[in-house]
Amino acid sequence: MNLLLVDDEEYVIESIKKNVDWDLLDVEQIYTASSMQQAQTVMGLMPIHVIVSDIVMPKGSGFDFMEWVRREAYEVQAIFLTSYAEFDFARRAIALDSVDYLLKPIDFTKLTAAIRKASDRAKAAQNYQVYRQESRIWEQNREILLKNFWSELLSGRMKRSAIEEEIKKRNLDYKPEDRFLAVLLHLSGRGGREKREHWDEKILLFIIKNILGELAEEYQVTLETVSPCRKDSYTVICRGAVRNLERLSEEGVFSSFRNLLGERMQMDIWCGAGSSVEIGVLEDCLAQLQDMRDNSLTVWDKVLYLSDFRQPCISYQNKQRAVWEALLGEQKPEALIGSMWQYLTELAGRELVTRDILKSFRMDITQITYTWLAAREIKAHLLFAGSENEQYYQEALESVEGAMQFASHLVTRAVEYTKYINKSESVADQLKEYIDTHYQEDIRRETLAELVYLNVDYMSRIFKKEAGISISAYLMQKRVEAAKKMLTQSSLPINTVSIYVGYSNFSYFTKMFRENTGFSPLEYRRKFKKNQENREERS
């Protein structure tokens, strides 16, 4: 059974994926859509048996979608989700022959039961014959073998000397005279800077294969595989006779494919095509295609061919660096970001943006920002640690937009944190809160400095200026106050109290306690008890 989840809220879809007990259900594939229009596209491409759909969505409700499904005569079972317990909603759900109608927040036990019921109804309606089931399983196994073969070959995990042996082992119908042609695709939001609509990757791969497969079939060329490689990039492998593969390029098939895919997906498409080669040379061809992509990052709306491409001779010369350093020094992030964007778009307008150019740009803005932060005794490598920063860092080499997102993130975060640090009470309060929570642990100044991304000495000076005492003195006070309460409000052994408040060395705890209170821990406990007894006698 294939299931389609339709909801304009991504967190709802992810919650259903995570919380439904799929092990109890006969669901093979889960597809997703965020709008009625996207759901209609999925229905036209994939065999869907069960639909779980939200009712209230922009650009077409769940009821609108299911009415369309019924008009198109798709044999599917429907389950509706909604946040509104309205009688008219329930009535329309019944009229559309839905399996169930569930209110949000979702009861996942009920949803699991509803999906099971819908799945059972779908299986009864299909009434597959045994021979068709066996045929489907055989085809799936063949597709898995083929997919794994190409994955290993294109990733370099399969040695060239082993290709022929692997073809025989997997019973693939490739012959020595077969020739292959590689195509590299990169997808971007329409207009470059716009965020593209999110598509389920399985659907995206299917659309690519479906469009190019139909075009290539007229030339007696088969599309062997479509595989994701880098972010938003896909490798396509075609097979056929040399002359037929050449005709794909000569007669503009790849241009037609790019236009059709761009219209269907509402995206800009970068498309690079190789030439017909033996299967053992494909890995080299793909490396050349990727190099062509890296050296033409702003070339869109046309197909590039390896045979015609000449690598541009460009050196990175940034005359704006001094200006950028000055703008950052004046803490003018918006002006700095605008200047960087102007610099990159001018290069893009002349088609001079390469991966090496973006790498140099990334290094420039990183050095400028890190140097500026270091002068303010802020540890930039800690401030910019984490998976989010790593993602920005990697995507900075994929496009002008990715480079600008990285630069904007770096500059904005640096300036904002500097303003935060300049409010010294903010740092002191953050450190106090940490000490108050973790005073029982072994707290080192280095740990606290990493917490606020500052040099140790600078952090200590800020704390003492704001709090009036040193960090070590504040920590000691906290531990003494905690020890006082335990000594007077419990009968725990004193060595246990010592360990509890963070001192494993009992002698040092006793010495420290006496210096701060004038009494040993035992004397303090006895004095408190005596004072309490005197108060009780007087009362």
Secondary structure, DSSP 4 states (H G I P E B T S, - for coil): -EEEEE-S-HHHHHHHHHHS-GGGS---EEEEESSHHHHHHHHHHS---EEEEES--TTS-HHHHHHHHHHTT---EEEEEES---HHHHHHHHHTT-SEEEESSP-HHHHHHHHHHHHHHHHHHH---HHHHHHHHHHHHHHHHHHHHHHHHHTT-S-GGGHHHHHHHTT----TT-EEEEEEEEEEETTSSSPPPP--HHHHHHHHHHHHHHHHHTTT-EEEEEEE-STTEEEEEEEE-HHHHHHHHHTTHHHHHHHHHHHHHTEEEEEEE---B-GGGHHHHHHHHHHHHHT-TT--SSEEETTT----------TTHHHHHHHHHTT-HHHHHHHHHHHHHHHHHTT---HHHHHHHHHHHHHHHHHHHHHTTB-HHHHT-SHHHHHHHHHTTT-HHHHHHHHHHHHHHHHHHHHHHHSHHHHHHHHHHHHHHHTTS---HHHHHHHTTB-HHHHHHHHHHHHSS-HHHHHHHHHHHHHHHHHHH----HHHHHHHTT---HHHHHHHHHHHHSS-HHHHHHHHHHHHHHHHHH-
